[in-house]
Amino acid sequence: MQRIQRLLLAAALALAGGLALAAPAAVVEGIQMPAWIERGGARLPLTVAMELKPGDRLITGQDARLLVRLAEGSVVKLGENGTLLLAELDPRRDGLFQAFMRVAEGAFRFTTEALGRQRRRDVKISVATVTAGIRGTDLWGRSRADHQIVCLIEGMIEVGAAGEKPVAMDQPLQLYQRERGRTQPLSFVDRKQLEEWAKETEIEAGKGAARRGGKWRVRLARAGAQDAVLAVYDQLRAAGFAAEIRVAKEGDKVSYEVRIGSLPSKAEAEALAARLRGRHGVAEPQVSG
């Protein structure tokens, strides 16, 4: 019982802390699990609506996606098997938003939505040894072993590897590549190729992704003994699924439930239930709105 109480208290404190901050520098908008956050030496599953801080390292697993919204109106997307370090996040009082993000592995996309295009920003994204200074509004990139690419979709950026002079990119579909430590001449990518690449960072329908504001949930375990519930809870969270515990009471009978919420529709909740059935101690998941 004491462990359950500690878990519930920690969740309440996290919520209270989130409400106290009027304008978080970055917040998680959507997750196609599994995904984790490393903060302060701890590794935990990412949760929808989690407020992010400088120093946070975000990690996605196999077939996963992540959507993060920045305070200045941009969104950052991370594809599967990706690692994104939020080295700097600083929404300054003078209206300038400063950020430095490092993509160690995986595909990413940075997009500024229409309402945020007039806001002042100083944003840099490094892809392994390549750094892009963003003055544009839309770009896509990927880091794999000895191959890094940055593709400009719209706007303007400056890209360069460590020790090299940055090059300006100001034409749609312009492509910067670095292979085995060598920078290639700027080129252009075909629109169809870009569309294929873009799929790597988009949350997919029918994969059970959680979204901010989602009202559906999946109950993954229910028992009167807390130890049985905690076993499932621990397995799911270690695997990168944002499970939570709720205490239910019917008359004098108390039960404990493990569930995942914030699913945007019944179809997505059912998709997640199907993914987890028979895995991580989950037997017969139940969907509710």
C-alpha positions as CSV (number, residue, x, y, z in Angstrom):
1,M,0.0,0.0,0.0
2,Q,2.8,2.4,0.8
3,R,4.3,2.1,-2.6
4,I,0.9,2.8,-4.3
5,Q,0.5,5.9,-2.1
6,R,4.0,7.1,-3.1
7,L,3.2,6.6,-6.8
8,L,0.0,8.5,-6.6
9,L,1.6,11.3,-4.6
10,A,4.4,11.6,-7.2
11,A,1.8,11.9,-10.0
12,A,-0.1,14.6,-8.1
13,L,3.1,16.6,-7.5
14,A,4.1,16.3,-11.2
15,L,0.7,17.6,-12.2
16,A,0.7,20.4,-9.7
17,G,4.2,21.4,-10.9
18,G,3.0,21.4,-14.5
19,L,0.1,23.6,-13.7
20,A,2.3,26.1,-11.9
21,L,4.3,26.9,-15.0
22,A,2.3,29.2,-17.3
23,A,4.4,28.8,-20.4
24,P,6.6,25.7,-20.6
25,A,9.5,25.9,-23.0
26,A,8.5,22.5,-24.6
27,V,5.7,20.0,-24.0
28,V,5.0,16.5,-25.3
29,E,2.0,16.6,-27.7
30,G,1.9,13.0,-29.0
31,I,3.6,9.7,-28.5
32,Q,3.6,6.5,-30.6
33,M,5.0,4.3,-27.9
34,P,7.5,3.0,-26.8
35,A,9.4,6.2,-25.8
36,W,11.5,7.3,-22.8
37,I,12.9,10.3,-21.1
38,E,16.3,10.4,-19.3
39,R,16.4,13.1,-16.7
40,G,18.5,13.5,-13.6
41,G,20.0,10.0,-14.0
42,A,16.6,8.3,-14.2
43,R,15.0,6.7,-17.3
44,L,11.2,6.9,-17.4
45,P,8.5,6.4,-20.1
46,L,7.5,9.6,-21.8
47,T,3.9,10.8,-21.1
48,V,1.6,13.1,-23.0
49,A,1.5,16.7,-21.7
50,M,4.9,16.2,-20.0
51,E,6.8,19.5,-19.7
52,L,10.3,19.3,-20.9
53,K,13.5,20.9,-19.6
54,P,17.0,21.6,-20.7
55,G,19.1,18.5,-20.4
56,D,16.3,16.1,-21.1
57,R,17.2,13.3,-23.4
58,L,14.2,11.8,-25.4
59,I,14.5,8.3,-26.8
60,T,12.1,6.4,-29.2
61,G,12.0,2.7,-29.7
62,Q,11.2,0.4,-32.6
63,D,8.2,1.7,-34.7
64,A,7.8,4.7,-32.4
65,R,7.2,8.4,-33.1
66,L,7.3,11.5,-30.9
67,L,5.8,15.0,-31.3
68,V,7.0,17.9,-29.2
69,R,5.7,21.5,-29.3
70,L,8.1,24.4,-28.5
71,A,6.9,27.6,-26.7
72,E,7.6,29.8,-29.8
73,G,5.2,27.9,-32.0
74,S,7.3,25.2,-33.7
75,V,7.0,21.4,-33.5
76,V,9.8,18.9,-33.4
77,K,9.1,15.3,-34.6
78,L,11.3,12.3,-33.9
79,G,11.2,9.0,-35.7
80,E,11.8,5.5,-34.5
81,N,15.0,4.4,-32.7
82,G,15.9,8.1,-32.3
83,T,17.7,10.1,-29.6
84,L,17.1,13.8,-29.1
85,L,18.9,15.9,-26.5
86,L,17.3,19.2,-25.5
87,A,20.6,20.8,-24.7
88,E,19.2,24.3,-24.4
89,L,15.6,25.7,-24.1
90,D,15.3,29.3,-23.1
91,P,12.1,31.3,-23.8
92,R,13.6,34.7,-22.9
93,R,11.6,37.7,-21.6
94,D,12.6,39.9,-24.5
95,G,10.7,37.5,-26.8
96,L,13.6,35.7,-28.3
97,F,13.4,31.9,-28.1
98,Q,16.7,30.1,-27.9
99,A,17.2,26.4,-28.3
100,F,19.9,23.9,-29.1
101,M,18.9,20.3,-29.9
102,R,21.1,17.4,-30.7
103,V,19.9,14.4,-32.8
104,A,22.3,11.6,-32.1
105,E,20.3,9.0,-34.0
106,G,17.2,8.8,-36.1
107,A,15.0,11.0,-38.3
108,F,13.6,14.4,-37.2
109,R,11.5,17.2,-38.6
110,F,11.4,20.8,-37.4
111,T,8.3,22.8,-38.5
112,T,7.1,26.3,-37.6
113,E,3.3,26.6,-37.9
114,A,1.7,29.7,-39.4
115,L,1.1,31.5,-36.1
116,G,4.7,31.1,-35.0
117,R,6.5,32.3,-38.1
118,Q,6.7,35.9,-37.0
119,R,8.2,35.1,-33.6
120,R,11.9,35.7,-32.9
121,R,14.0,32.6,-32.5
122,D,17.6,31.4,-32.4
123,V,17.3,27.7,-32.9
124,K,20.1,25.3,-33.8
125,I,19.8,21.5,-34.4
126,S,22.9,19.3,-34.6
127,V,22.7,16.0,-36.5
128,A,25.7,14.1,-35.2
129,T,28.6,16.4,-36.3
130,V,26.4,18.6,-38.5
131,T,24.7,21.7,-37.2
132,A,21.8,23.6,-38.8
133,G,21.1,27.2,-37.8
134,I,17.4,27.7,-38.4
135,R,15.9,30.8,-39.9
136,G,13.5,28.8,-42.0
137,T,10.3,27.2,-41.2
138,D,10.5,23.6,-42.3
139,L,13.3,21.0,-42.6
140,W,13.8,17.3,-42.3
141,G,17.0,15.4,-41.4
142,R,18.4,12.0,-40.3
143,S,21.5,10.6,-38.6
144,R,22.6,7.0,-39.3
145,A,26.0,5.8,-38.4
146,D,28.3,7.5,-41.0
147,H,25.6,9.2,-42.9
148,Q,23.8,12.5,-42.1
149,I,21.3,14.4,-44.2
150,V,19.5,17.7,-43.9
151,C,16.7,18.6,-46.3
152,L,15.3,22.1,-46.5
153,I,11.5,22.0,-47.2
154,E,10.8,25.7,-46.8
155,G,12.6,28.9,-45.6
156,M,16.3,29.3,-45.0
157,I,19.0,27.5,-43.0
158,E,22.8,27.5,-42.6
159,V,24.4,24.0,-42.3
160,G,27.9,23.0,-41.6
161,A,30.0,20.3,-40.0
162,A,32.5,20.9,-37.2
163,G,35.6,22.7,-38.6
164,E,33.9,23.6,-41.9
165,K,32.4,26.9,-43.1
166,P,28.5,26.7,-43.0
167,V,26.7,26.8,-46.3
168,A,23.4,28.7,-46.8
169,M,20.4,26.7,-48.1
170,D,17.4,28.8,-49.3
171,Q,15.8,26.7,-52.0
172,P,13.0,24.2,-51.4
173,L,14.2,20.5,-51.5
174,Q,17.8,21.5,-51.3
175,L,19.8,18.7,-49.7
176,Y,23.0,18.6,-47.5
177,Q,24.7,15.3,-47.1
178,R,27.7,14.1,-45.2
179,E,29.0,10.5,-45.7
180,R,31.8,8.9,-43.8
181,G,33.0,12.2,-42.5
182,R,33.0,13.9,-45.9
183,T,30.6,16.7,-46.9
184,Q,29.0,16.2,-50.3
185,P,28.1,19.1,-52.7
186,L,24.7,20.5,-52.2
187,S,22.0,18.9,-54.3
188,F,18.3,18.5,-54.6
189,V,15.9,15.8,-53.6
190,D,12.8,14.6,-55.5
191,R,9.5,15.5,-54.0
192,K,8.4,11.9,-53.9
193,Q,11.5,10.9,-52.0
194,L,10.9,13.7,-49.5
195,E,7.3,12.4,-49.0
196,E,8.7,8.9,-48.2
197,W,11.3,10.3,-45.8
198,A,8.6,12.4,-44.1
199,K,6.6,9.3,-43.2
200,E,9.5,8.3,-40.9
201,T,8.6,11.1,-38.5
202,E,4.8,11.2,-38.7
203,I,2.7,9.6,-36.0
204,E,0.8,6.8,-37.8
205,A,-2.9,6.1,-37.6
206,G,-3.9,2.8,-36.1
207,K,-0.7,2.3,-34.0
208,G,-2.3,3.3,-30.6
209,A,-0.6,6.7,-30.3
210,A,-1.5,8.9,-27.4
211,R,-2.3,12.6,-28.0
212,R,-2.6,15.6,-25.7
213,G,-6.3,16.0,-24.8
214,G,-7.2,12.3,-25.6
215,K,-10.1,11.0,-23.6
216,W,-9.9,7.2,-24.3
217,R,-8.0,4.8,-22.2
218,V,-7.0,1.1,-22.0
219,R,-7.2,-0.9,-18.8
220,L,-4.4,-3.4,-18.9
221,A,-4.7,-5.1,-15.5
222,R,-6.9,-5.1,-12.5
223,A,-6.5,-6.9,-9.2
224,G,-7.3,-6.7,-5.6
225,A,-3.6,-7.4,-4.7
226,Q,-1.2,-4.5,-5.3
227,D,1.7,-6.8,-6.0
228,A,0.0,-8.3,-9.1
229,V,-0.8,-4.9,-10.4
230,L,2.7,-3.5,-9.8
231,A,4.3,-6.4,-11.7
232,V,2.4,-5.4,-14.9
233,Y,3.0,-1.7,-14.2
234,D,6.7,-2.2,-13.9
235,Q,7.0,-4.3,-17.0
236,L,5.0,-1.8,-19.2
237,R,7.0,1.2,-18.0
238,A,10.3,-0.5,-18.4
239,A,9.2,-1.2,-22.0
240,G,8.5,2.5,-22.7
241,F,4.7,2.5,-22.3
242,A,3.2,5.3,-20.1
243,A,1.2,3.1,-17.7
244,E,-0.3,4.6,-14.6
245,I,-2.0,3.2,-11.5
246,R,-5.5,4.1,-10.3
247,V,-7.2,2.9,-7.1
248,A,-10.9,1.9,-7.6
249,K,-13.4,1.4,-4.9
250,E,-16.7,-0.3,-5.1
251,G,-18.4,-0.3,-1.7
252,D,-15.9,-1.7,0.7
253,K,-13.9,-3.4,-2.0
254,V,-10.7,-1.8,-3.2
255,S,-9.0,-2.8,-6.5
256,Y,-6.0,-1.5,-8.4
257,E,-5.9,-0.8,-12.1
258,V,-3.1,-0.3,-14.5
259,R,-4.0,1.7,-17.5
260,I,-2.8,4.0,-20.3
261,G,-4.8,7.1,-21.1
262,S,-4.8,10.1,-23.5
263,L,-5.8,8.0,-26.5
264,P,-7.6,10.3,-29.0
265,S,-10.3,7.8,-30.2
266,K,-11.8,4.4,-29.6
267,A,-10.0,3.1,-32.7
268,E,-6.6,4.2,-31.4
269,A,-7.4,2.7,-27.9
270,E,-8.3,-0.6,-29.5
271,A,-5.2,-0.5,-31.6
272,L,-3.0,-0.1,-28.4
273,A,-5.0,-2.8,-26.7
274,A,-4.2,-5.2,-29.6
275,R,-0.6,-4.3,-29.5
276,L,-0.2,-5.0,-25.8
277,R,-2.4,-8.1,-25.5
278,G,-0.3,-11.0,-24.4
279,R,2.8,-8.8,-23.8
280,H,4.4,-7.4,-20.6
281,G,2.0,-9.3,-18.4
282,V,-1.2,-7.9,-20.1
283,A,-3.9,-10.6,-20.6
284,E,-7.2,-9.1,-21.6
285,P,-7.1,-5.3,-22.0
286,Q,-10.3,-3.3,-21.8
287,V,-11.1,-0.1,-23.7
288,S,-13.2,2.7,-22.3
289,G,-13.9,6.4,-23.1
